[in-house]
Amino acid sequence: MFVPTLFGQAEPVDAGWNFAPIILIALAAYVYVYVARWRTSRREGGPRAAGYGRLALWLLGIALLFVALISPIDRLGEQFATFHMVQHLILADLVPICLTVALTKHILRPVTRRIHTLERKAGPFGHPWFGVIAYAGAMWIWHIPFMYEAALSNSFIHTLEHLTFAAAGALYWWHLLSPIRSRLRLGGIGPVLYMAITKIAVGFLGILLGFAPSLLYDIYGFEGTRWGLTALEDQQVAGVLMALEQSLVMGVALAYLFIRMLSEADEADERDERYGTV
């Protein structure tokens, strides 16, 4: 469709849906597997093992995947840097956060031992600080102009880009939000440093994009405006969005971790009182 503008002829915008069958099947499978396990956990362990809030978070995570990959955001991301940035941030942050927090120890019980084994065999790749490198590295590498434009020009590379963001985000947030106790779990001030280093590194990338004086991605070099934005303004909005999102997510995540720490301390005190260890 066309949008009139005071600053010249508006460029056409394609806001169609991307009904990819394989993605829809995968999303349905994610819902089915989780709900089946959630129902079993709730039947065996009650609301504490599998509450409705956890179920809602899982469904929200799947809905966000739908928004990122099926809704017009996917098509718009090929035409706007801003929408492409929204897609990246959903895949790397919002979806992993929702899906990880939706898990509980009871829900993960059938695979807990395998997860611990995988962490041990992964060696340095299973360490939390590799999560920092993977997350920040994915963001910076895929925003190199050559890599960025290759992803938008080739469907296979674009899919690889999405998988990279999803995998890096899942690994990064797993180390922070996993309900399973691990020998590598961050303690003390570790989570603060873990998040601060990552979010500053990625936020700086957002600032570079937001204040760049010229267009970095020729593939977005359209004439006139699209939805009232010039190509350079679109890039700048995308950069500012990245920087702001990194700050907001860090603040919310740290607040959640603090609340969880207090909750775990209370549970430990209750166990000590119950078994007379105090």
Backbone bond lengths (Angstrom), bond angles and torsions (degrees), N, CA, C in turn:
res aa  C-N    CA-C-N  psi(-1)  N-CA   C-N-CA  omega(-1)  CA-C   N-CA-C  phi
1 M - - - 1.452 - - 1.516 109.62 -
2 F 1.355 116.63 162.28 1.453 121.80 179.16 1.521 109.75 -109.01
3 V 1.319 115.19 145.07 1.462 120.72 176.89 1.518 108.59 -121.48
4 P 1.320 119.01 124.20 1.459 119.99 179.86 1.516 111.29 -67.93
5 T 1.301 116.73 151.43 1.457 120.73 -179.43 1.520 110.33 -146.09
6 L 1.298 116.60 154.41 1.458 121.80 177.64 1.525 111.29 -80.90
7 F 1.329 117.52 -9.52 1.459 121.17 -172.16 1.527 111.96 -111.86
8 G 1.320 117.49 27.72 1.450 119.62 178.02 1.509 111.63 117.95
9 Q 1.330 114.92 178.46 1.452 121.65 -177.75 1.531 111.07 -64.53
10 A 1.306 116.15 130.86 1.463 119.97 178.68 1.518 110.00 -79.01
11 E 1.315 116.12 143.85 1.455 122.28 177.15 1.527 109.22 -80.25
12 P 1.341 117.74 148.05 1.467 119.99 177.28 1.520 111.01 -68.16
13 V 1.328 115.64 146.45 1.468 121.34 -179.85 1.522 109.12 -125.31
14 D 1.327 116.11 130.32 1.464 122.28 177.14 1.525 107.76 -98.72
15 A 1.325 117.30 111.53 1.466 121.80 -179.56 1.522 110.58 -112.83
16 G 1.326 116.32 41.37 1.458 120.62 -178.98 1.517 113.26 -79.78
17 W 1.327 115.72 167.72 1.457 122.67 178.64 1.525 109.83 -91.89
18 N 1.331 115.54 155.06 1.466 121.31 -179.99 1.527 108.79 -114.96
19 F 1.326 116.61 86.30 1.459 119.89 -176.58 1.535 110.25 -85.81
20 A 1.338 115.26 74.09 1.465 120.88 179.05 1.524 108.90 -81.18
21 P 1.338 118.96 115.75 1.470 121.49 -175.99 1.523 114.04 -56.34
22 I 1.337 117.38 -41.44 1.465 120.05 -176.36 1.528 111.18 -64.57
23 I 1.340 116.72 -35.02 1.466 119.99 178.50 1.524 110.23 -70.56
24 L 1.319 116.82 -43.43 1.465 120.71 179.52 1.523 111.10 -62.32
25 I 1.333 117.14 -40.76 1.467 121.00 178.39 1.529 110.32 -64.52
26 A 1.336 115.91 -42.66 1.466 120.06 179.65 1.525 111.31 -62.78
27 L 1.337 117.00 -43.09 1.462 120.47 179.87 1.530 110.88 -63.65
28 A 1.325 116.50 -41.14 1.461 120.01 178.19 1.533 110.36 -63.94
29 A 1.331 117.06 -38.75 1.464 121.01 179.25 1.526 111.11 -65.59
30 Y 1.338 117.22 -39.77 1.465 120.73 178.44 1.533 110.61 -61.41
31 V 1.310 116.05 -40.83 1.465 120.22 179.09 1.522 110.52 -66.82
32 Y 1.314 117.26 -45.86 1.471 121.40 -177.29 1.530 111.63 -61.73
33 V 1.336 116.85 -48.13 1.469 120.73 -177.47 1.525 110.86 -63.23
34 Y 1.338 116.22 -45.85 1.468 118.47 -178.93 1.522 111.68 -65.12
35 V 1.325 116.83 -47.36 1.468 119.85 -177.04 1.523 110.82 -61.12
36 A 1.325 117.14 -39.22 1.470 120.32 178.31 1.525 110.38 -61.44
37 R 1.324 116.59 -46.08 1.469 119.76 -179.53 1.529 110.47 -70.16
38 W 1.328 117.50 -37.65 1.473 121.73 179.39 1.522 110.02 -61.04
39 R 1.315 117.80 -42.87 1.467 121.32 -179.70 1.523 110.90 -64.86
40 T 1.338 116.57 -40.24 1.467 120.07 177.48 1.515 111.07 -64.48
41 S 1.320 116.97 -44.73 1.465 121.14 179.66 1.517 111.71 -63.40
42 R 1.320 116.68 -40.88 1.468 119.98 179.69 1.527 110.36 -66.62
43 R 1.316 116.95 -38.33 1.460 120.09 179.39 1.529 110.93 -67.04
44 E 1.332 117.02 -36.94 1.463 120.79 -177.42 1.532 113.02 -85.14
45 G 1.329 116.70 -38.13 1.463 119.33 -173.21 1.507 115.94 -116.25
46 G 1.318 117.57 -4.19 1.456 120.27 178.53 1.518 112.89 80.50
47 P 1.333 116.77 -172.68 1.468 121.96 -176.47 1.527 113.88 -58.26
48 R 1.321 117.32 -30.10 1.469 119.90 -179.21 1.523 111.12 -66.76
49 A 1.336 115.68 -34.05 1.459 120.22 -178.83 1.517 112.32 -79.33
50 A 1.330 116.55 -30.68 1.469 120.48 -177.48 1.526 108.79 -155.38
51 G 1.304 116.35 86.31 1.455 120.24 -178.42 1.517 112.50 -84.56
52 Y 1.321 114.92 165.54 1.462 119.57 179.53 1.529 111.36 -66.28
53 G 1.320 116.64 -28.14 1.454 119.73 177.36 1.516 111.79 -62.73
54 R 1.345 116.35 -38.98 1.464 120.65 178.35 1.524 110.49 -65.45
55 L 1.311 115.71 -42.49 1.463 120.33 178.07 1.535 110.13 -61.25
56 A 1.324 116.02 -43.94 1.467 120.04 179.86 1.525 111.27 -61.63
57 L 1.339 116.80 -39.04 1.464 120.05 179.09 1.522 111.84 -65.32
58 W 1.343 116.14 -40.27 1.465 119.08 178.90 1.530 110.06 -63.86
59 L 1.316 116.44 -45.61 1.465 119.94 179.63 1.529 110.83 -64.32
60 L 1.335 117.20 -35.74 1.458 120.59 176.59 1.529 110.38 -64.51
61 G 1.332 116.63 -41.74 1.462 120.27 177.77 1.523 111.79 -60.85
62 I 1.335 116.67 -42.61 1.464 120.44 178.38 1.526 110.32 -66.91
63 A 1.340 116.25 -38.86 1.469 120.06 177.77 1.533 110.72 -62.78
64 L 1.327 116.98 -37.85 1.460 120.55 178.26 1.526 110.94 -67.40
65 L 1.335 116.69 -37.07 1.464 119.59 174.38 1.523 110.44 -61.37
66 F 1.324 115.29 -41.20 1.468 120.23 177.32 1.525 110.36 -60.65
67 V 1.318 115.88 -44.28 1.470 120.61 179.64 1.529 110.40 -62.16
68 A 1.323 116.87 -43.20 1.460 120.77 -175.49 1.525 112.73 -71.40
69 L 1.333 117.49 -35.92 1.458 120.42 -169.99 1.521 115.12 -109.11
70 I 1.339 117.27 -21.18 1.468 120.42 -175.67 1.525 112.36 -112.27
71 S 1.322 116.41 -39.41 1.469 120.75 -175.81 1.533 110.98 -67.75
72 P 1.330 118.08 173.60 1.476 121.07 178.76 1.525 114.78 -57.03
73 I 1.323 118.83 -15.05 1.460 120.29 178.56 1.523 110.82 -57.65
74 D 1.342 116.77 -37.62 1.466 119.85 -179.57 1.523 110.63 -63.44
75 R 1.327 117.42 -46.64 1.468 121.25 -179.85 1.526 110.92 -69.26
76 L 1.324 116.64 -39.51 1.463 120.27 179.44 1.527 111.93 -66.85
77 G 1.337 116.24 -29.02 1.456 119.96 178.89 1.516 113.30 -63.98
78 E 1.323 116.46 -21.34 1.458 120.54 176.50 1.522 111.95 -80.04
79 Q 1.330 116.74 -11.36 1.460 121.37 -176.17 1.521 113.10 -117.69
80 F 1.356 116.61 -22.02 1.461 121.89 -179.11 1.534 109.48 -127.90
81 A 1.322 116.33 132.76 1.460 119.99 172.30 1.525 110.56 -63.38
82 T 1.332 116.33 -34.62 1.469 120.70 -178.98 1.520 111.74 -61.33
83 F 1.317 117.59 -48.04 1.458 120.11 -178.58 1.527 111.19 -71.10
84 H 1.333 116.59 -32.58 1.460 118.79 175.28 1.523 110.38 -64.25
85 M 1.333 116.32 -37.33 1.462 120.47 177.43 1.525 110.62 -66.28
86 V 1.324 116.98 -42.67 1.464 120.58 177.04 1.523 110.02 -56.95
87 Q 1.312 116.34 -44.67 1.458 121.21 179.41 1.526 111.06 -60.18
88 H 1.321 116.76 -45.56 1.469 120.86 179.78 1.525 111.64 -61.46
89 L 1.312 116.79 -44.89 1.458 120.41 -176.90 1.526 111.89 -68.97
90 I 1.319 117.24 -33.72 1.462 120.28 175.07 1.520 110.14 -63.23
91 L 1.339 116.57 -46.31 1.464 120.97 -176.56 1.529 112.23 -69.54
92 A 1.318 117.40 -38.13 1.466 120.75 -174.04 1.519 113.76 -88.86
93 D 1.335 118.10 -22.71 1.465 120.43 -175.90 1.532 113.60 -121.72
94 L 1.309 116.73 -63.84 1.457 120.01 -169.71 1.529 112.78 -64.51
95 V 1.328 116.61 -45.72 1.473 119.04 -179.81 1.528 111.82 -65.14
96 P 1.349 120.33 -50.50 1.469 119.40 178.53 1.517 113.81 -59.80
97 I 1.328 116.93 -36.63 1.463 119.79 179.00 1.525 110.20 -63.10
98 C 1.323 117.08 -50.31 1.471 120.75 -178.53 1.519 111.61 -61.50
99 L 1.329 117.31 -46.31 1.462 120.34 -175.82 1.528 111.89 -69.58
100 T 1.320 117.45 -35.00 1.474 119.93 -179.86 1.522 111.24 -72.46
101 V 1.326 117.14 -44.76 1.464 120.20 -179.93 1.529 110.64 -67.88
102 A 1.326 117.72 -23.14 1.469 121.02 178.54 1.520 112.59 -70.45
103 L 1.330 116.72 -14.62 1.461 120.92 -178.45 1.532 111.07 -88.83
104 T 1.318 115.59 149.01 1.469 121.98 174.25 1.521 108.60 -129.04
105 K 1.310 116.06 167.95 1.464 119.90 178.15 1.526 111.08 -58.28
106 H 1.324 115.95 -40.81 1.459 119.61 -178.04 1.522 111.29 -68.07
107 I 1.316 116.91 -42.12 1.458 120.34 179.05 1.526 110.78 -62.11
108 L 1.331 116.33 -36.71 1.466 120.55 -177.86 1.529 113.23 -87.17
109 R 1.320 117.78 -1.88 1.467 120.70 -173.38 1.527 113.93 -51.18
110 P 1.349 120.49 -42.09 1.476 119.15 -178.42 1.531 114.28 -63.81
111 V 1.347 117.37 -21.27 1.467 119.16 -175.74 1.530 112.79 -119.13
112 T 1.319 117.52 6.31 1.464 120.40 -175.94 1.523 112.17 -59.12
113 R 1.321 116.44 -47.23 1.469 119.80 -178.54 1.530 110.85 -61.89
114 R 1.320 116.57 -40.06 1.470 119.78 179.72 1.526 110.99 -65.95
115 I 1.320 116.54 -36.04 1.466 120.13 178.62 1.522 110.33 -64.99
116 H 1.343 116.74 -44.59 1.466 119.74 178.23 1.525 111.36 -62.14
117 T 1.328 116.48 -40.10 1.466 120.73 178.47 1.521 110.68 -63.40
118 L 1.327 115.86 -43.10 1.466 120.46 179.40 1.521 110.88 -63.01
119 E 1.330 117.28 -40.80 1.471 120.48 179.00 1.520 111.04 -62.49
120 R 1.354 116.51 -40.49 1.470 119.69 179.65 1.524 110.97 -66.58
121 K 1.328 116.55 -43.93 1.465 120.28 -177.52 1.523 112.33 -71.38
122 A 1.320 116.77 -23.53 1.467 119.82 -178.71 1.520 112.71 -70.75
123 G 1.332 117.05 -18.60 1.455 120.52 179.06 1.519 111.96 59.99
124 P 1.345 117.82 -131.57 1.467 119.90 -178.49 1.524 113.11 -63.45
125 F 1.339 117.11 -23.34 1.460 119.68 179.50 1.532 111.78 -73.80
126 G 1.316 116.80 -14.15 1.452 120.47 177.17 1.513 112.75 -95.50
127 H 1.331 116.83 -1.32 1.460 120.63 -179.13 1.524 110.21 -78.62
128 P 1.335 117.41 144.04 1.469 119.80 179.77 1.517 114.29 -53.26
129 W 1.316 117.79 -36.43 1.459 118.70 -176.08 1.522 112.19 -70.33
130 F 1.332 117.39 -20.76 1.459 118.17 171.76 1.525 109.71 -68.59
131 G 1.344 116.45 -29.72 1.455 120.09 175.84 1.524 111.39 -61.63
132 V 1.334 116.53 -37.86 1.468 121.00 177.21 1.528 110.01 -63.43
133 I 1.337 115.52 -46.87 1.469 120.36 -178.74 1.523 110.36 -63.09
134 A 1.342 116.57 -43.53 1.464 120.56 -177.91 1.521 111.23 -64.60
135 Y 1.322 116.69 -44.00 1.470 120.67 -176.74 1.530 111.01 -68.29
136 A 1.325 116.23 -54.32 1.466 119.67 -178.45 1.529 110.46 -64.91
137 G 1.342 115.89 -39.52 1.458 119.84 -179.90 1.519 111.95 -62.87
138 A 1.328 116.80 -42.37 1.467 120.37 179.44 1.522 110.56 -61.64
139 M 1.326 116.24 -43.76 1.460 119.73 -179.76 1.530 111.88 -62.56
140 W 1.326 116.90 -46.20 1.456 120.08 -177.09 1.534 111.38 -70.81
141 I 1.322 117.25 -45.15 1.468 120.23 -176.17 1.524 111.70 -62.66
142 W 1.342 116.26 -44.74 1.468 118.64 -177.07 1.525 112.68 -75.99
143 H 1.329 118.13 -7.02 1.463 119.99 175.11 1.523 112.00 -102.26
144 I 1.336 117.31 3.79 1.463 119.99 167.56 1.529 106.77 -64.84
145 P 1.321 118.98 130.24 1.471 120.31 -174.71 1.519 114.87 -47.55
146 F 1.337 118.22 -44.80 1.464 120.37 -179.06 1.525 111.18 -61.42
147 M 1.341 116.98 -44.78 1.461 121.30 -178.78 1.524 110.97 -69.45
148 Y 1.324 115.60 -41.47 1.464 121.34 -178.72 1.527 110.73 -60.40
149 E 1.332 115.68 -47.47 1.453 119.84 -177.31 1.524 111.80 -73.31
150 A 1.330 117.18 -30.33 1.464 119.93 176.59 1.529 110.11 -64.39
151 A 1.332 116.60 -38.73 1.466 120.38 179.56 1.520 111.56 -64.69
152 L 1.320 116.79 -39.25 1.458 119.87 -179.06 1.530 112.40 -77.30
153 S 1.327 116.56 -19.01 1.463 120.32 -177.40 1.518 113.65 -94.53
154 N 1.339 116.52 -16.30 1.462 120.34 -175.44 1.535 109.05 -133.46
155 S 1.329 117.14 123.57 1.466 120.50 -175.42 1.524 112.39 -64.30
156 F 1.340 117.55 -35.64 1.465 119.89 179.11 1.522 110.89 -65.21
157 I 1.334 116.29 -46.03 1.468 120.38 179.38 1.526 110.48 -65.81
158 H 1.331 116.54 -35.53 1.460 120.46 178.05 1.532 110.36 -63.15
159 T 1.326 116.15 -42.44 1.462 120.20 177.15 1.520 110.58 -63.66
160 L 1.335 116.67 -41.77 1.463 121.04 177.51 1.522 110.82 -60.97
161 E 1.327 116.49 -39.60 1.466 120.67 177.14 1.518 110.77 -60.23
162 H 1.325 117.22 -47.32 1.454 121.20 179.54 1.523 111.29 -61.38
163 L 1.328 116.80 -43.49 1.462 120.50 179.37 1.530 111.15 -63.78
164 T 1.323 116.29 -37.19 1.464 120.56 178.81 1.528 110.96 -63.58
165 F 1.328 116.37 -47.44 1.463 119.66 178.92 1.530 110.88 -62.42
166 A 1.326 116.83 -43.19 1.462 120.46 -178.87 1.522 111.18 -64.49
167 A 1.337 117.16 -44.12 1.466 121.07 -178.80 1.526 111.39 -67.69
168 A 1.341 116.51 -45.20 1.467 119.99 179.42 1.522 110.99 -63.24
169 G 1.337 115.90 -41.02 1.462 119.32 178.33 1.504 112.46 -66.21
170 A 1.341 116.73 -41.17 1.470 120.27 179.29 1.519 110.86 -62.61
171 L 1.342 117.25 -44.22 1.465 120.97 179.55 1.524 110.77 -65.01
172 Y 1.309 116.29 -44.16 1.462 121.06 -177.56 1.527 111.44 -61.22
173 W 1.329 116.28 -50.45 1.463 119.74 -176.29 1.517 112.63 -76.15
174 W 1.332 117.91 -23.97 1.458 120.37 176.78 1.532 110.69 -60.46
175 H 1.333 116.18 -43.76 1.464 119.70 -179.01 1.520 112.22 -64.67
176 L 1.313 117.53 -25.86 1.457 120.76 -179.98 1.527 113.28 -90.16
177 L 1.341 117.40 -39.64 1.454 121.47 -166.30 1.522 114.58 -114.71
178 S 1.312 118.10 -3.13 1.462 120.38 -178.01 1.529 111.72 -56.87
179 P 1.341 117.62 136.23 1.467 120.07 177.91 1.527 112.68 -78.63
180 I 1.333 117.23 -9.24 1.465 121.61 -177.15 1.519 109.98 -89.96
181 R 1.311 116.01 130.44 1.455 120.92 175.32 1.522 109.48 -69.57
182 S 1.321 117.10 132.19 1.455 121.75 -179.53 1.514 109.30 -130.67
183 R 1.337 115.76 151.44 1.469 119.30 177.68 1.527 110.82 -65.45
184 L 1.347 115.92 -18.29 1.459 120.61 -179.68 1.523 112.80 -100.41
185 R 1.327 116.34 6.45 1.461 118.96 -175.30 1.530 110.63 -64.50
186 L 1.306 115.59 138.44 1.459 120.84 -179.28 1.520 110.57 -69.35
187 G 1.304 116.08 137.60 1.459 120.26 178.76 1.513 110.79 -133.00
188 G 1.333 116.32 168.98 1.451 120.91 178.82 1.513 112.12 60.92
189 I 1.325 115.34 -128.03 1.461 120.79 -179.60 1.527 111.35 -85.70
190 G 1.342 116.58 0.24 1.461 121.59 -178.21 1.519 114.98 -51.28
191 P 1.350 118.46 -50.32 1.470 119.01 179.85 1.522 114.05 -59.41
192 V 1.349 116.44 -35.19 1.468 119.74 -179.91 1.527 110.35 -66.21
193 L 1.345 116.19 -46.80 1.456 119.84 178.68 1.522 111.18 -65.14
194 Y 1.314 115.66 -41.47 1.466 122.37 -179.74 1.528 110.48 -56.22
195 M 1.326 116.04 -47.57 1.457 119.90 -178.37 1.521 111.83 -76.80
196 A 1.321 117.18 -40.51 1.465 119.84 -176.40 1.524 111.01 -61.89
197 I 1.331 116.78 -45.43 1.471 120.29 -179.30 1.518 110.68 -61.58
198 T 1.335 115.85 -45.64 1.463 119.94 -177.69 1.518 111.64 -66.22
199 K 1.305 115.98 -50.45 1.457 119.86 -174.20 1.524 112.23 -68.58
200 I 1.335 117.50 -31.16 1.462 119.74 175.60 1.525 109.69 -68.20
201 A 1.350 116.38 -42.68 1.469 120.49 -179.97 1.519 111.36 -61.87
202 V 1.334 116.20 -45.16 1.463 119.88 -178.55 1.530 110.56 -76.85
203 G 1.319 117.11 -36.72 1.454 120.16 177.39 1.522 111.72 -61.83
204 F 1.340 117.07 -35.50 1.456 120.86 177.43 1.525 110.93 -63.70
205 L 1.347 115.89 -37.83 1.460 119.85 175.09 1.529 110.07 -60.60
206 G 1.332 116.41 -42.77 1.454 120.05 177.89 1.515 112.02 -60.96
207 I 1.332 116.42 -40.04 1.469 120.19 178.96 1.528 110.57 -64.39
208 L 1.340 117.06 -40.84 1.462 120.31 178.32 1.526 110.95 -60.26
209 L 1.332 115.90 -43.48 1.463 119.77 179.26 1.531 110.40 -68.24
210 G 1.335 116.03 -39.82 1.455 120.21 -175.56 1.518 113.85 -68.52
211 F 1.337 117.03 -28.60 1.462 119.65 -176.72 1.525 112.71 -115.01
212 A 1.337 116.46 13.67 1.470 119.94 177.20 1.537 109.36 -63.08
213 P 1.325 117.77 131.46 1.468 120.46 -177.02 1.525 113.70 -78.68
214 S 1.326 117.31 -12.49 1.460 120.53 -178.90 1.523 109.80 -138.85
215 L 1.314 116.39 165.35 1.459 122.08 -178.26 1.523 109.94 -72.17
216 L 1.323 116.56 128.24 1.465 121.51 -178.73 1.519 112.74 -91.96
217 Y 1.330 117.14 -25.61 1.455 121.19 -175.09 1.530 109.58 -116.89
218 D 1.321 115.18 105.23 1.470 119.95 -177.15 1.520 112.55 -61.37
219 I 1.333 116.26 -25.87 1.458 119.51 -177.60 1.529 111.48 -63.84
220 Y 1.338 116.67 -21.71 1.465 121.01 177.02 1.530 111.68 -98.70
221 G 1.324 116.64 15.14 1.454 119.63 -175.83 1.511 113.19 -80.45
222 F 1.325 117.53 60.88 1.457 120.93 -179.98 1.529 110.72 -81.43
223 E 1.325 114.77 155.82 1.467 120.57 177.01 1.526 109.65 -85.48
224 G 1.324 115.84 155.96 1.457 119.58 178.00 1.517 111.16 67.48
225 T 1.324 116.48 -136.05 1.457 121.17 -178.23 1.524 110.44 -134.43
226 R 1.305 114.86 159.92 1.452 122.51 169.55 1.521 106.86 -126.86
227 W 1.321 115.23 120.64 1.468 121.54 -177.75 1.521 111.48 51.35
228 G 1.334 115.72 39.52 1.453 121.09 175.50 1.506 115.28 83.39
229 L 1.336 118.32 2.20 1.458 121.73 -178.76 1.521 110.60 -113.66
230 T 1.335 116.08 136.17 1.455 119.47 169.14 1.531 107.80 -77.32
231 A 1.318 117.35 169.12 1.459 120.77 -179.57 1.532 111.58 -60.38
232 L 1.341 116.81 -42.08 1.464 119.68 -179.46 1.522 110.94 -68.45
233 E 1.322 117.75 -41.13 1.468 120.38 178.11 1.524 110.84 -63.23
234 D 1.314 116.88 -37.99 1.464 121.05 177.54 1.524 110.19 -60.15
235 Q 1.318 117.26 -45.81 1.468 121.74 178.35 1.524 111.24 -62.60
236 Q 1.312 116.72 -40.79 1.464 120.58 -179.03 1.528 111.59 -67.23
237 V 1.325 116.58 -40.82 1.469 120.11 176.51 1.525 110.08 -61.41
238 A 1.336 116.90 -41.53 1.462 121.08 179.23 1.526 110.81 -60.27
239 G 1.334 116.73 -43.79 1.458 120.42 -179.61 1.520 112.64 -65.20
240 V 1.330 116.51 -45.35 1.467 120.49 178.64 1.522 110.45 -62.50
241 L 1.329 116.88 -39.30 1.459 121.31 177.83 1.515 111.19 -60.38
242 M 1.340 116.76 -42.93 1.463 120.15 178.28 1.520 111.09 -61.56
243 A 1.324 117.16 -48.27 1.464 121.15 -177.66 1.529 111.07 -61.90
244 L 1.324 118.01 -44.20 1.460 121.20 -179.74 1.520 111.59 -66.79
245 E 1.342 116.65 -41.92 1.465 119.86 -178.79 1.528 111.27 -62.79
246 Q 1.319 116.66 -40.14 1.457 119.80 179.87 1.527 110.98 -61.93
247 S 1.325 117.12 -40.98 1.468 121.29 179.68 1.529 111.10 -67.51
248 L 1.322 116.74 -45.23 1.463 120.69 -178.12 1.522 111.28 -65.14
249 V 1.317 116.72 -44.95 1.465 120.27 -179.29 1.522 110.58 -63.83
250 M 1.325 117.53 -39.90 1.462 120.30 179.03 1.526 110.43 -62.05
251 G 1.328 117.26 -44.13 1.459 120.47 -179.46 1.516 112.32 -63.47
252 V 1.331 117.11 -46.27 1.467 121.05 -179.96 1.523 110.87 -64.85
253 A 1.340 117.00 -43.27 1.460 120.50 -178.47 1.530 111.71 -64.26
254 L 1.304 116.98 -41.04 1.471 119.99 178.96 1.526 110.82 -65.67
255 A 1.326 117.36 -38.41 1.464 120.33 177.12 1.527 110.07 -63.49
256 Y 1.339 116.70 -42.38 1.467 120.47 178.55 1.530 110.83 -62.63
257 L 1.336 116.70 -44.34 1.466 120.27 -179.40 1.530 111.31 -63.38
258 F 1.337 116.86 -36.47 1.461 120.51 178.55 1.526 110.48 -65.85
259 I 1.331 116.14 -44.10 1.468 120.23 179.02 1.521 110.24 -63.86
260 R 1.345 116.97 -41.47 1.465 120.00 178.95 1.518 111.55 -64.76
261 M 1.321 117.13 -37.17 1.461 120.82 178.31 1.527 110.68 -62.72
262 L 1.335 116.72 -42.85 1.464 120.22 177.97 1.521 111.14 -64.44
263 S 1.336 116.29 -39.79 1.458 120.78 179.69 1.526 111.02 -64.25
264 E 1.338 116.23 -43.18 1.465 120.15 179.30 1.523 111.18 -66.17
265 A 1.334 117.06 -34.99 1.466 120.29 177.75 1.524 110.31 -66.18
266 D 1.333 116.90 -40.51 1.465 120.81 177.65 1.528 110.93 -64.03
267 E 1.335 116.95 -41.18 1.456 120.39 178.81 1.523 111.24 -64.33
268 A 1.330 116.17 -38.98 1.462 119.85 177.91 1.525 111.11 -64.06
269 D 1.345 117.01 -40.41 1.463 120.64 177.98 1.528 111.12 -64.27
270 E 1.329 116.43 -39.52 1.468 120.21 178.53 1.523 111.33 -63.80
271 R 1.337 116.46 -40.81 1.465 119.70 178.41 1.522 110.88 -64.96
272 D 1.332 115.30 -40.96 1.466 118.76 179.65 1.525 111.04 -62.66
273 E 1.334 116.81 -42.19 1.462 120.47 179.42 1.526 111.34 -67.48
274 R 1.329 116.29 -39.15 1.457 121.19 -177.58 1.533 111.21 -64.57
275 Y 1.327 115.69 -39.94 1.465 118.80 -175.79 1.524 112.92 -101.48
276 G 1.326 115.47 8.77 1.450 119.61 173.56 1.505 115.31 67.41
277 T 1.331 115.95 33.85 1.465 118.78 -178.72 1.525 111.89 -94.07
278 V 1.340 116.62 -0.08 1.460 120.06 178.57 1.512 109.57 -102.47
